[in-house]
Amino acid sequence: MKKSNHYVGIDISKLTFDVAIYNQDSKYRYYKFSNNEEGFNLFLTLLNTSEDICVMEASGVYYLKLATFLSDRGIAVSVINPLVIRRFSQMRMSRAKTDKKDAMLIAEYGKTQQPDLWEPEADYVLELKQMFAYLEQLNKNKSAFSVQNQTFKQNPVTSELVEESI
């Protein structure tokens, strides 16, 4: 585990990510960036690659591109389960739910808990996960169509085109 006093909290969503960076005045500076390559590069200019540790939630798949981008450039990254951050927030009796506050809370979590660093998964693992998710969805669709087909068979008129398609 890399030790540092420079934890950067990142609250990420589909289109943007909010950042809280602790400064020398014992206050946080806040930034908002687009969740794309341009935003990543702008964010990178604010970081000290040798001292900063970026902490973010594993928010769906939205964190993955930024976490990989930072890791590829030698920035330490910690990815935390959102439930852990939620419990940390509850423990601190924090009720405000804004992107700025969340970014600050994530930075505070990093500073106090010093979580392990994240390592990107191999490309083949990510590809297998996509295949598995796709297969699961296909199986759900197959089951749903089967149930729907049984329902259609209860009707006095059945569309041959629909039945053939199912």
C-alpha positions as CSV (number, residue, x, y, z in Angstrom):
1,M,0.0,0.0,0.0
2,K,1.3,3.4,-1.0
3,K,1.3,5.9,1.9
4,S,0.5,9.6,1.1
5,N,-1.2,12.6,2.5
6,H,-2.5,13.6,-0.9
7,Y,-5.7,11.7,-1.5
8,V,-7.9,13.0,-4.3
9,G,-11.6,12.2,-4.1
10,I,-13.5,11.5,-7.4
11,D,-17.2,11.2,-7.7
12,I,-17.9,9.8,-11.2
13,S,-21.0,9.5,-13.3
14,K,-21.8,8.7,-16.9
15,L,-21.1,12.2,-18.3
16,T,-18.9,14.0,-15.7
17,F,-16.7,13.5,-12.7
18,D,-16.3,15.8,-9.7
19,V,-12.9,16.1,-8.0
20,A,-12.0,17.2,-4.5
21,I,-8.2,18.0,-4.0
22,Y,-6.9,18.8,-0.5
23,N,-4.6,21.9,-0.6
24,Q,-2.1,23.4,1.8
25,D,-4.7,25.7,3.4
26,S,-6.4,22.5,4.8
27,K,-9.3,23.1,2.4
28,Y,-10.6,21.3,-0.6
29,R,-10.6,22.6,-4.1
30,Y,-13.3,21.4,-6.4
31,Y,-13.3,20.7,-10.1
32,K,-15.7,19.2,-12.6
33,F,-14.6,17.5,-15.8
34,S,-16.2,15.6,-18.7
35,N,-16.0,11.9,-18.4
36,N,-14.0,11.6,-21.6
37,E,-10.4,11.8,-22.8
38,E,-10.4,15.6,-22.9
39,G,-11.6,15.7,-19.3
40,F,-9.1,13.1,-18.2
41,N,-6.2,15.1,-19.7
42,L,-7.4,18.4,-18.0
43,F,-7.6,16.5,-14.7
44,L,-4.1,15.0,-15.2
45,T,-2.6,18.5,-15.3
46,L,-3.7,19.0,-11.6
47,L,-2.1,15.9,-10.3
48,N,1.3,15.3,-8.7
49,T,2.1,11.9,-10.3
50,S,4.5,10.9,-7.5
51,E,2.3,11.8,-4.5
52,D,-1.4,11.8,-5.3
53,I,-3.6,8.9,-4.9
54,C,-7.0,9.1,-6.7
55,V,-9.8,7.4,-4.8
56,M,-13.1,6.7,-6.6
57,E,-16.2,4.5,-6.2
58,A,-16.7,1.5,-8.5
59,S,-19.8,3.3,-10.0
60,G,-21.1,0.8,-12.6
61,V,-18.7,0.8,-15.5
62,Y,-18.2,4.6,-15.5
63,Y,-15.1,4.6,-13.3
64,L,-13.2,2.1,-15.5
65,K,-11.9,4.4,-18.3
66,L,-10.7,7.0,-15.9
67,A,-9.1,4.5,-13.5
68,T,-7.3,2.8,-16.4
69,F,-6.2,6.2,-17.9
70,L,-4.7,7.3,-14.6
71,S,-3.1,3.9,-13.9
72,D,-1.5,3.8,-17.3
73,R,0.1,7.2,-16.6
74,G,1.6,6.0,-13.2
75,I,-1.0,7.6,-11.0
76,A,-2.0,5.5,-8.0
77,V,-5.7,4.7,-8.0
78,S,-8.0,3.1,-5.4
79,V,-11.4,1.9,-6.4
80,I,-13.8,1.4,-3.6
81,N,-17.2,-0.4,-3.4
82,P,-19.9,2.3,-3.2
83,L,-21.5,0.5,-0.2
84,V,-18.2,1.1,1.8
85,I,-18.3,4.8,1.0
86,R,-22.0,4.9,1.9
87,R,-21.3,3.3,5.3
88,F,-18.4,5.7,5.8
89,S,-20.7,8.6,5.2
90,Q,-23.3,7.2,7.6
91,M,-20.6,6.7,10.2
92,R,-19.7,10.4,9.9
93,M,-23.4,11.3,10.0
94,S,-23.1,13.1,6.7
95,R,-26.5,13.6,5.0
96,A,-25.8,16.0,2.2
97,K,-25.8,14.3,-1.1
98,T,-24.1,16.4,-3.8
99,D,-21.4,15.5,-6.2
100,K,-19.0,18.0,-4.5
101,K,-19.7,16.6,-1.0
102,D,-19.4,13.0,-2.3
103,A,-16.0,13.8,-3.8
104,M,-14.8,15.3,-0.5
105,L,-16.1,12.4,1.4
106,I,-14.3,9.9,-0.9
107,A,-11.1,11.9,-0.4
108,E,-11.6,11.8,3.4
109,Y,-12.2,8.1,3.2
110,G,-8.9,7.7,1.3
111,K,-7.0,9.8,3.8
112,T,-8.3,8.0,6.9
113,Q,-8.5,4.4,5.6
114,Q,-5.6,4.4,3.1
115,P,-7.2,1.7,0.9
116,D,-5.3,-0.7,-1.2
117,L,-4.3,0.3,-4.7
118,W,-6.4,-0.8,-7.7
119,E,-4.8,-2.8,-10.5
120,P,-6.5,-2.9,-13.9
121,E,-7.8,-6.3,-15.1
122,A,-6.2,-7.9,-18.1
123,D,-8.0,-7.2,-21.4
124,Y,-9.1,-10.8,-21.8
125,V,-10.7,-10.7,-18.3
126,L,-12.7,-7.6,-19.3
127,E,-13.7,-9.3,-22.6
128,L,-14.8,-12.4,-20.7
129,K,-16.9,-10.3,-18.3
130,Q,-18.6,-8.7,-21.3
131,M,-19.3,-12.0,-22.9
132,F,-20.7,-13.4,-19.6
133,A,-23.0,-10.4,-19.1
134,Y,-24.2,-10.7,-22.7
135,L,-24.8,-14.4,-22.2
136,E,-26.8,-13.8,-19.0
137,Q,-28.9,-11.2,-20.8
138,L,-29.6,-13.6,-23.7
139,N,-30.7,-16.3,-21.2
140,K,-33.0,-13.8,-19.5
141,N,-34.5,-12.8,-22.8
142,K,-34.9,-16.5,-23.8
143,S,-36.9,-17.2,-20.6
144,A,-39.0,-14.0,-21.0
145,F,-39.9,-15.0,-24.6
146,S,-40.7,-18.5,-23.6
147,V,-43.2,-17.2,-20.9
148,Q,-44.6,-14.7,-23.4
149,N,-45.1,-17.5,-26.0
150,Q,-47.0,-19.6,-23.4
151,T,-49.2,-16.6,-22.8
152,F,-49.8,-16.1,-26.5
153,K,-50.9,-19.7,-26.8
154,Q,-53.8,-19.0,-24.3
155,N,-55.3,-16.5,-26.8
156,P,-57.9,-17.8,-29.3
157,V,-55.8,-16.3,-32.1
158,T,-52.0,-16.8,-32.4
159,S,-49.8,-15.0,-34.8
160,E,-47.7,-17.5,-36.7
161,L,-45.2,-14.8,-37.4
162,V,-44.7,-14.1,-33.7
163,E,-44.6,-17.8,-32.8
164,E,-42.1,-18.5,-35.5
165,S,-39.9,-15.6,-34.4
166,I,-39.9,-16.8,-30.8
